[in-house]
Each structure stands twice: as C-alpha cells, then as structure tokens.
Amino acid sequence: MEFIFIYLSYQEVSSFHHAKILIFMKNRILIFSSSLFLLFGCGSGGSEGTTPPAPFANNIIIVTISASASEVGVGQSVEISHVVSGAVPNSCIASGDWSGSKSPLGNTEEVIIAKTGTNTFTITCSAPGKVPDSATVNVTGLVARIDITNSIFSKRSNDCSEYAENYSSNVRDLTRVLDFDGYVDINSSDEFCEIYSDNIPNHDFNDSSAGFAHDAIEVERVFQIKKSPQQASQNSLIARNTWDAIMLNGVVVDLKSAGCYSPTNSNANPDGNIPAGCNQSAEWNLVPLEYKSMFKVDIHNAHVQGDGTYHYHGNPNAMFDDSPSGDGSPLIGFAADGFPIYGSYILDDTTGSFRKVLSGYTLKEGTRGSQSNSNPGGSYSGIYEEDWEWTDAGDLDECNGMTFKGSYGYYVTDGYPYILNCFKGTIDSSFQK
C-alpha cells in the first residue's frame, strides 16, 4: 500500500480561499488539516491526546450577494441581500457604493441608487481563524425620467432652465402598430440650455388620417437654446437647411416644405407641383397644411421626412389645450433663435377673458397672373407661401410673434404661418441641418 504524504500547518491550510487539500490513496481521499501528520503503515497517527481539528469546511466563510433588479433609475431604491453560510463570521463590512457594518447572519436592505452607470455593492465577512469571503453585485443606474406621455404642459416661463429635467414617453405609431420610447433631456448652464432628444413625440402619431411617405424612426439630436435671446437688427428668413424650433416634447419644427411649383419636373402632379426636391430659390413654395392632399399630415399636423424625422408643420394638437389658465397657453418649445413658443391663448386684458391670438397674415386678393413654367396662375388660394402677405391684421408681427407683458415670443395660430414665419433673433448653429 502506497501513501502520499503532505505537511501543512493549520495556518497554511486556512490561507487557501475555499480550497480543498486532497491526498489520494488509490480510490480514497484523505483530507489533512492538522499541525503536522506523519503516516506509518496502517496504524493511527498523531500525538497521543491531541484533539482532532474541526472539519475543514467549518473554517470557511461563504457569502453570497444579490440585487432585486439589475437596472434601477437614479434616486430610486433597490434591495440588496446577502446570505452567509459555512463558518459563522463575527463581522461583515460593506464597500463600493455602500458602506458600514452588515449583519453576519445575512440581511436584506433597501439602497438608493446614487449615480448613473455601474453601482458596485461588495460585502466582506470575516472572523479570527476563519477563511474570509467577499462577494459583489453590480446594479446599473439609469437616468431617472419624468413620464410626459400625453401630458399637457403648464409653465409659461421663458427661462429654459425652468424646464431642466429628464423626460420620457411611451407612444405608438398607430398605423404600424409599433411602440416607441421617447426621451427629452434638458440641461442648463450659465448662458445656454441644451436639449437632447430622440425626436419621438409624447403622443401617439400616424393615425388613419395620415399617409406618411416614410416611416418614423428615432433620430437623436442636440439643440442649444440661448437663455437671453436678443432681437437682431433685421429678421432672419425661414430656410430649408435649418430646423425652425424644438418643442419641449423633443420633436422638431420644420415649417418650410421641400415642395414647390415645378411643372417640368417628372414628378409633378397635374397642378405642376412636386412634394420634394425644391431649392432655396424656388418661386412658389408649397404650404403643407394648405395642401394636405400632397403632404398627408396626421392629426398633429406632422409627417415624416426621408431620413425618418417626425416633424410639425403647425399646431401639435397636444402639449396645450383649450383650457388655459394664468396669462394664457403654456410655453411648448423654443425657436432656433432662443425665443419661446407659446400655445394659442392669451388673457385679453381689455375683456378679462381668454382668446386665441390672431395672425397678421391675410390671403392676397386677385390672381397670380398667367400660368407658365414659372407661375402656377389662377387665384391666390393659400397653397403657396407667396399667396400670403402680412397686413398687420391681427395680434402678431410678421414673424408671428409679439411682446406680451414684457416678453417676446412666437404663438401657435390656427392659420398661416401656424407657428412662425421668420426669426427675430439670431439662429443658433445647432439648428443647422
């Protein structure tokens, strides 16, 4: 019979973390954990009167840790549980993104997630003469967001920092029966606010009244809003290469269509109009909300561009309603020059009641002239931007804005130009397409 001898002190054995010291003799396994053993033949070994040590497993502390969720919003709580088995520790200490002494018998406690990204929770349990153990669990901290799905906004402050928060929504493309998660993050600094968005609205879209030529997708963008915009010496025109505004629900405004009168184009309809492909020099530019048969907007006066961008051409029919309070409809967005965009209602000081503001634009009288390759002819109908002129017939200026109680802003109107028609201030470069 052959024996394999191994000499290990108790201290050496205990230094192995969860290790098993195995000695093989044919098909038997011997476990040694004494101060010193020498085997002789088949007889018993060890010094007479020596007390056998405790089983090896009883000298090892085993601790496990778990979390009730792997992802939790920052500021919200998660349950962290630890369980101890094997040898009994006399202390358990937390480290990482929690701290303090924890129960050696195991416990469950609620912990607030304090930061985005990885939050690490480690616990180490120990006792004199025992093999210590530690365990770790990670929880991902998510940005905590306010759900604004189908929300009606209420604030009128023109200070963008008043809206600094993280928002989310869950909405549906009704025609495609496809759900989307929207987000809007608004951050404030000394001179600017930054608006981050995936351009998904806070309301369902693409209802049966629409006929989108393209599918909406998530398109992430960042816009910079001046906290103290100033009126410039002259107005800036609406242009096809610029986003006109960003709404508080994260959706862009793009008022000027890519359609125009171009009868020689192969894509022209019987009226000589095309839905896209027109440049800045086009003479007769189509107004989508006056020519819905071509542009096929949904109930929110929006449709989708070729790159998947859902965008408004007029009143979103969301974000504000017909029940204003205070001084009128809330702020619902910011134009590219930093000035605010309000809903349609103001408090009329002369009557003490709420009413919708009126655009100063009216339809031209007469006809466009003789039809040609450069002129659609016929009477002014409103389908072209050039059919309209500002006559100061309403409340609003040529840009569709006014100063109300000392603050300039643009207003949503039922008629042309619907949101704004030029910029009073300087357009921020972040709005360039």
VOGU-3710 file (C-alpha; in Angstrom, 3 decimals, decimal comma):
1> mefifiylsy> 0,000/0,000/0,000  1,414/3,370/-1,063  0,796/6,585/0,804  1,234/10,183/-0,283  2,480/12,432/2,474  1,757/16,138/2,758  2,847/18,512/5,508  0,729/21,614/6,042  0,225/23,732/9,101  -3,279/24,804/10,038
11> qevssfhhak> -2,309/28,344/9,163  -1,206/27,241/5,698  -4,453/25,384/5,117  -6,583/28,313/6,220  -4,778/30,630/3,814  -6,352/28,857/0,856  -9,609/30,604/-0,154  -12,293/27,919/-0,485  -9,560/25,412/-1,280  -9,666/21,685/-0,582
21> ilifmknril> -6,374/19,874/0,206  -6,791/16,442/-1,291  -4,479/13,481/-0,849  -5,166/10,407/-2,927  -4,533/6,842/-1,809  -5,810/4,517/-4,558  -9,558/5,345/-4,662  -9,748/7,034/-1,254  -9,475/10,752/-0,480  -7,782/11,919/2,698
31> ifssslfllf> -8,114/15,500/3,918  -5,328/16,833/6,132  -5,581/19,994/8,218  -3,507/19,242/11,351  -0,349/20,934/12,503  1,830/18,013/11,332  0,970/14,440/10,357  3,165/11,501/9,501  1,551/8,259/8,463  3,075/4,973/9,452
41> gcgsggsegt> 1,753/1,771/7,873  -1,913/1,242/8,623  -1,837/2,463/12,192  -3,237/5,706/13,617  -1,079/8,768/13,581  -0,661/11,954/15,510  0,337/12,689/19,070  -1,479/10,988/21,850  -4,089/13,216/23,456  -4,303/15,679/20,523
51> tppapfanni> -7,859/16,878/19,809  -8,761/16,427/16,121  -9,362/19,773/14,344  -12,794/20,874/13,178  -13,815/19,764/9,685  -12,189/21,888/7,010  -15,481/23,235/5,674  -16,354/24,721/9,034  -13,350/27,003/8,802  -14,531/28,692/5,604
61> iivtisasas> -16,958/31,599/5,444  -19,152/31,619/2,355  -21,078/34,797/1,484  -23,341/35,479/-1,492  -24,957/38,768/-2,534  -27,793/39,620/-4,885  -29,897/42,588/-6,038  -33,635/42,728/-6,676  -33,009/44,405/-10,064  -30,057/44,815/-12,391
71> evgvgqsvei> -31,167/48,270/-13,641  -32,703/50,965/-11,453  -33,380/54,651/-12,008  -31,064/57,033/-10,194  -32,694/58,158/-6,975  -34,771/55,003/-6,747  -34,121/52,096/-4,388  -33,055/48,514/-4,925  -32,989/45,617/-2,451  -29,508/44,261/-1,738
81> shvvsgavpn> -29,444/40,868/0,012  -26,542/38,907/1,399  -26,534/35,336/2,729  -23,819/33,748/4,876  -23,116/30,009/5,081  -20,250/27,793/6,248  -18,340/29,228/9,158  -20,050/31,989/11,092  -18,321/35,391/10,768  -18,202/37,933/13,525
91> sciasgdwsg> -18,292/40,907/11,115  -19,456/41,800/7,611  -18,325/45,112/6,103  -19,841/46,800/3,017  -17,725/48,624/0,454  -18,032/50,104/-3,020  -21,207/52,166/-3,430  -22,441/51,325/0,061  -20,720/51,199/3,416  -20,957/50,260/7,050
101> sksplgntee> -21,318/47,074/9,058  -23,850/44,490/7,922  -25,378/41,583/9,784  -23,112/38,484/9,988  -26,298/36,407/9,792  -27,369/37,839/6,437  -29,869/40,556/5,699  -31,866/42,446/3,040  -31,921/46,231/2,890  -33,046/48,954/0,527
111> viiaktgtnt> -30,286/51,024/-1,029  -30,727/54,227/-3,032  -29,007/54,209/-6,424  -26,968/57,406/-6,412  -25,307/57,563/-9,822  -25,749/56,612/-13,440  -23,770/53,696/-14,804  -22,339/50,891/-12,691  -23,053/50,884/-8,958  -20,931/48,279/-7,139
121> ftitcsapgk> -22,003/46,639/-3,880  -19,399/44,472/-2,127  -19,581/42,748/1,238  -16,674/41,085/3,075  -17,294/38,750/6,030  -14,549/37,572/8,370  -13,717/36,051/11,767  -10,469/35,216/13,578  -9,056/31,882/12,443  -11,564/31,603/9,593
131> vpdsatvnvt> -11,123/31,931/5,881  -12,855/35,235/4,971  -15,042/35,705/1,938  -16,379/38,587/-0,142  -18,992/38,908/-2,842  -20,022/41,669/-5,257  -23,136/42,569/-7,226  -23,474/45,402/-9,768  -26,576/47,489/-10,436  -26,786/49,838/-13,407
141> glvariditn> -28,114/53,270/-12,506  -30,412/54,652/-15,184  -31,267/58,288/-15,744  -34,406/58,987/-13,751  -37,054/60,451/-16,068  -40,434/62,121/-15,679  -43,110/60,477/-17,801  -44,736/63,116/-20,045  -46,793/60,757/-22,190  -49,908/62,698/-23,278
151> sifskrsndc> -49,002/65,492/-20,858  -50,451/68,977/-21,119  -47,764/71,485/-20,188  -48,461/74,327/-17,782  -45,469/76,666/-17,326  -45,156/79,965/-19,195  -41,670/80,949/-18,037  -39,367/81,868/-20,928  -36,314/80,756/-18,924  -35,277/77,416/-20,409
161> seyaenyssn> -33,612/76,414/-17,130  -37,101/76,170/-15,617  -37,586/73,062/-17,767  -34,273/71,418/-16,960  -35,153/67,793/-16,285  -35,089/64,357/-17,883  -38,327/63,269/-19,534  -39,636/60,106/-21,162  -42,685/58,922/-23,065  -44,101/55,708/-24,444
171> vrdltrvldf> -46,201/56,165/-27,565  -47,425/54,264/-30,604  -47,216/54,607/-34,340  -50,905/53,823/-34,822  -50,768/52,745/-38,441  -47,735/50,493/-38,000  -48,887/49,340/-34,536  -45,363/49,937/-33,303  -44,386/51,291/-29,881  -41,648/53,849/-29,299
181> dgyvdinssd> -39,836/55,112/-26,204  -39,188/58,832/-26,400  -36,822/60,908/-24,298  -36,007/64,582/-23,814  -33,148/65,718/-21,579  -32,827/69,432/-20,837  -29,649/70,715/-19,183  -28,916/74,273/-18,114  -25,627/76,200/-17,999  -24,807/79,870/-17,481
191> efceiysdni> -25,687/81,080/-20,992  -27,452/78,176/-22,670  -29,760/75,243/-22,259  -29,106/72,052/-24,159  -31,985/69,892/-25,321  -31,203/66,251/-26,106  -33,905/64,224/-27,816  -34,605/61,147/-29,919  -37,359/63,105/-31,736  -40,167/60,776/-30,640
201> pnhdfndssa> -43,260/62,751/-29,538  -45,100/62,399/-26,243  -48,300/61,396/-28,044  -49,395/58,650/-30,434  -48,909/59,534/-34,082  -49,535/58,411/-37,664  -53,248/57,881/-37,240  -55,545/56,728/-40,034  -55,906/60,269/-41,391  -52,218/60,327/-42,342
211> gfahdaieve> -50,410/58,743/-45,231  -46,756/59,048/-44,344  -44,370/58,570/-47,238  -41,672/57,379/-44,824  -41,503/55,526/-41,526  -40,680/57,466/-38,383  -37,535/56,385/-36,557  -35,604/57,585/-33,530  -33,259/60,379/-34,578  -31,045/61,745/-31,808
221> rvfqikkspq> -30,090/65,423/-31,887  -28,836/68,131/-29,537  -30,003/71,748/-29,696  -28,614/74,764/-27,880  -31,038/77,409/-26,592  -29,897/80,929/-25,695  -31,057/81,794/-22,208  -31,236/85,525/-23,009  -32,022/85,871/-26,726  -31,868/89,342/-28,231
231> qasqnsliar> -33,769/90,742/-31,168  -31,466/91,367/-34,129  -31,336/94,461/-36,311  -33,171/92,553/-39,034  -35,222/89,385/-39,250  -33,813/86,076/-40,484  -35,829/84,108/-43,014  -37,107/80,566/-42,624  -34,809/78,292/-44,633  -34,860/74,679/-45,771
241> ntwdaimlng> -31,423/73,984/-44,309  -32,429/74,889/-40,753  -34,694/73,347/-38,134  -37,077/76,080/-37,034  -37,680/75,042/-33,434  -37,543/72,257/-30,902  -40,639/71,515/-28,830  -40,489/70,532/-25,160  -41,609/67,032/-26,125  -38,445/66,659/-28,204
251> vvvdlksagc> -39,927/66,978/-31,707  -38,537/69,444/-34,241  -40,488/72,041/-36,194  -39,708/72,267/-39,909  -42,227/74,659/-41,438  -40,844/75,167/-44,916  -41,584/72,149/-47,089  -39,339/70,820/-49,828  -42,246/71,136/-52,275  -42,909/73,818/-54,859
261> ysptnsnanp> -44,353/74,581/-58,274  -42,176/72,850/-60,852  -44,303/71,717/-63,798  -41,393/70,448/-65,883  -40,286/68,021/-63,183  -41,059/64,375/-63,965  -42,640/64,002/-60,507  -45,023/66,920/-60,936  -48,728/66,291/-60,331  -51,425/67,676/-62,691
271> dgnipagcnq> -51,210/71,033/-60,892  -47,488/71,229/-61,642  -46,435/70,746/-58,023  -43,797/68,423/-56,557  -43,569/67,335/-52,886  -39,780/67,465/-52,612  -36,603/68,481/-54,386  -37,038/72,261/-54,405  -34,144/74,528/-53,508  -33,999/77,821/-51,698
281> saewnlvple> -34,531/79,816/-54,881  -37,942/78,284/-55,698  -40,507/80,984/-56,521  -43,700/79,234/-55,470  -43,273/77,220/-52,269  -45,971/74,877/-51,050  -47,567/75,213/-47,615  -48,148/71,665/-46,293  -51,160/72,481/-44,127  -52,848/74,237/-47,071
291> yksmfkvdih> -52,062/71,350/-49,408  -52,736/68,285/-47,271  -53,636/66,138/-50,262  -49,945/66,040/-51,115  -48,281/66,212/-47,709  -50,625/63,890/-45,781  -50,073/65,017/-42,208  -51,574/63,291/-39,171  -53,922/64,870/-36,619  -50,923/66,581/-35,039
301> nahvqgdgty> -50,107/68,446/-38,246  -46,943/66,433/-38,655  -45,430/63,917/-41,010  -42,067/62,246/-41,680  -39,101/63,263/-43,810  -36,966/60,901/-45,865  -34,463/60,438/-43,020  -37,215/59,291/-40,648  -37,621/62,608/-38,811  -41,124/63,200/-37,498
311> hyhgnpnamf> -41,752/66,979/-37,506  -44,506/69,529/-37,028  -45,844/71,991/-39,602  -48,378/73,525/-37,258  -50,276/73,097/-34,009  -49,252/69,746/-32,442  -52,760/69,369/-31,028  -51,015/68,192/-27,887  -48,955/69,857/-25,147  -51,632/72,548/-24,656
321> ddspsgdgsp> -55,437/72,516/-24,756  -58,405/74,852/-24,907  -58,495/75,383/-21,140  -55,768/77,971/-20,481  -55,015/79,479/-17,119  -52,933/82,328/-15,756  -51,823/84,542/-18,634  -52,734/82,010/-21,295  -51,429/78,895/-23,006  -48,148/77,420/-21,758
331> ligfaadgfp> -44,747/77,545/-23,366  -44,382/74,467/-25,591  -40,993/74,971/-27,246  -38,139/77,212/-28,277  -37,395/78,663/-31,703  -33,945/78,390/-33,274  -33,156/81,944/-32,115  -33,923/81,098/-28,479  -37,248/82,897/-28,179  -40,122/80,882/-26,680
341> iygsyilddt> -43,093/79,395/-28,496  -46,461/79,530/-26,744  -49,796/77,905/-27,391  -52,648/79,859/-28,937  -54,381/81,539/-25,982  -53,664/84,789/-24,173  -55,508/86,593/-21,426  -57,056/89,668/-23,016  -56,680/92,483/-20,520  -59,427/94,504/-22,159
351> tgsfrkvlsg> -62,063/91,802/-21,699  -60,580/89,822/-18,831  -61,135/86,587/-20,751  -59,002/84,175/-22,742  -58,903/84,246/-26,528  -56,768/82,896/-29,340  -54,181/85,203/-30,816  -54,657/86,178/-34,454  -52,070/86,008/-37,192  -51,332/89,221/-39,044
361> ytlkegtrgs> -51,234/87,432/-42,401  -54,058/87,560/-44,909  -54,616/85,944/-48,276  -53,738/88,136/-51,227  -56,562/89,333/-53,434  -56,701/88,788/-57,176  -54,743/86,299/-59,259  -51,163/85,143/-59,604  -51,014/86,075/-63,295  -50,796/83,941/-66,389
371> qsnsnpggsy> -49,830/80,324/-65,959  -46,366/79,367/-67,200  -43,442/77,156/-66,266  -42,575/79,733/-63,621  -46,068/80,743/-62,491  -48,907/78,442/-61,439  -51,508/81,047/-62,428  -55,009/81,086/-61,021  -56,362/82,842/-57,951  -54,496/83,088/-54,674
381> sgiyeedwew> -55,682/80,033/-52,758  -53,179/79,815/-49,932  -51,349/76,665/-51,059  -48,176/78,660/-51,749  -46,291/80,795/-49,251  -46,370/83,562/-51,840  -50,173/83,617/-51,671  -49,932/85,288/-48,251  -48,951/88,745/-47,101  -48,567/90,335/-43,726
391> tdagdldecn> -51,075/93,138/-43,338  -50,892/93,605/-39,555  -54,486/92,466/-39,437  -54,109/90,516/-36,185  -52,152/90,496/-32,938  -48,848/89,187/-34,240  -45,963/90,650/-36,193  -44,505/89,416/-39,475  -42,645/86,602/-37,642  -45,863/85,504/-35,898
401> gmtfkgsygy> -44,768/86,805/-32,529  -45,380/89,668/-30,158  -44,301/91,147/-26,862  -46,755/90,174/-24,162  -46,270/91,530/-20,655  -42,688/92,472/-21,442  -41,638/89,170/-23,008  -41,313/88,426/-26,717  -42,437/85,073/-28,040  -43,968/83,264/-31,000
411> yvtdgypyil> -47,507/81,893/-30,892  -49,275/78,928/-32,455  -52,076/80,157/-34,731  -54,901/78,390/-36,494  -53,975/79,961/-39,821  -50,864/80,751/-41,797  -47,973/80,800/-40,815  -49,097/78,461/-37,989  -46,055/78,815/-35,716  -43,521/81,350/-37,047
421> ncfkgtidss> -42,553/82,872/-40,381  -39,174/84,425/-39,648  -36,769/84,844/-36,754  -36,496/87,976/-34,632  -33,165/86,870/-33,213  -30,006/85,136/-34,424  -30,332/81,442/-35,276  -28,097/79,172/-33,205  -25,770/76,991/-35,284  -27,043/73,832/-33,552
431> fqk> -30,241/74,154/-35,609  -28,415/73,751/-38,912  -29,338/70,512/-40,674
//
